[in-house]
Amino acid sequence: MSGILLRSAAAYGLTDLSTRIVGLAVFPVYAQIFSVEEFGLFALMTSGVALCAIFANLGMNSSMQRYYLDQGATDASRRSVVFTGLALITASCLAVTLVVGLLIGWPGSIDRLEGRGISLLLALSALGTVAPGQLLQYAQDVLRVRFALGAFAVVAVMKSLLGVLIGLALVVGWSYRVEGLFIGQLVASLIAVPVALWLVREDLSPSWLRPVARKMMDYGWPLALSGLGYWIVASMDVWLLSLLSSQTEVGLYGAATRVVVLMAFVNAAFGMAWAPYALKTFAEDSNYPAILGSSFSLWLYLISLLGLIVVLFSAEIFWLLTPPAYWSAAPTLSGLAAGAVMQGSTQITVLGLSLARRTRTIAACAWAAATIHLLTSLLLVPHFGAVGAGATSVVSFSILSALYMVFSQRAHPLKIDWLRALVPVFAVWGSFAAVLLLDQSAPSTGMLLLKLAAVAAFLLAGQMMGIVTLARLRSLAENWRR
């Protein structure tokens, strides 16, 4: 099974990496074309799309995965689950698009949007990406639980890579502004939807069952509520910055989020492989606590290593990629990268609750973290702007992961080596605190050597603690071939 996890993560990772690399490659181009404030608009609209997606999804993706790989599932029950989930998500997408579209067109709304620099074309093009985006994500999740890696890659490239390229053409060739990025996503998604539905056609035979719909809704709606809390933790900062700080700070935050896709790529690759692997292991192997628990320390160390590099070298990244107007976003990037490490850990720390179907507890944990996030943001954002928002991300995701772990260990405890798990976390936290205290207004050879030494020390600690050893790497290579 570990071989499946490794191959799946690699396949999803390589697919996502191609789109992330292109997205990061065009970032310097956009940094030269867009002002800092326009990056703020992009971040605001992206956050709004994410909020609409929560209500459009209704937790159906997670619900479908849970029951598709449930113990005792049959081919007939799986077709019923997939078709029912698709019908529910299609209806909710149409409802959300209609309601938000009416709100945009409501008397006075357009003037208020334009007062914030949001044109009608920008608002509508962003809204238009919600429905096709959710349908594509649902189809991709069906392909994931079937471990159809090739088909998944086709849909991912059509949706993401094509969207980036069309957006780039609109911005550079046709002089569109931020709305060109969303129009590119919309066009690519509309092209990809028919292909994605064709690829999952075997699971789309009409088999609507009201009990299945009720079961999926009961599992999914608390996850939608937890998704709303998660959105507050992960995406609401841009709105708080807009209200409590300035558009320039929103733009710096938006620029940092464009770079932190390096972390998002790794988290997404692991998450896409982890969910079906974990559910399948739970269904088929009684020793799942040991099998799944053994993955935790290694995953946390690897994501912490990447996070440590981004945290420490955030200034150098901006010096290389952007003009000087964006350089002050470096501390914000450090905070977002450290937060992404903790966000990545939640994919495992929440597992026990998911296996126990305690989605209401998942929602409660997410809302507890969201409340803390709001309070921390109100304290830090007015005084520290985007840097405060980045620091809030670290605090909130750390608390969320800790809450998930506490309740998951009560529901379905995993066998975890806590020393190996906590040392990488403390290293990332300490590095973020150090970066905030360092003077990085200009490149420094001494500072660069100090950062490289910190990364080397982290690698040495992983070796000495037995987290990453030659024997373990050989074992992973053998599992890859299974």
Summary of the structure (lengths in Angstrom):
residues: 482
radius of gyration: 21.9
end to end distance: 7.9
largest distance: 66.6
contacts: 1734
relative contact order: 0.12
helix: 86%
strand: 0%
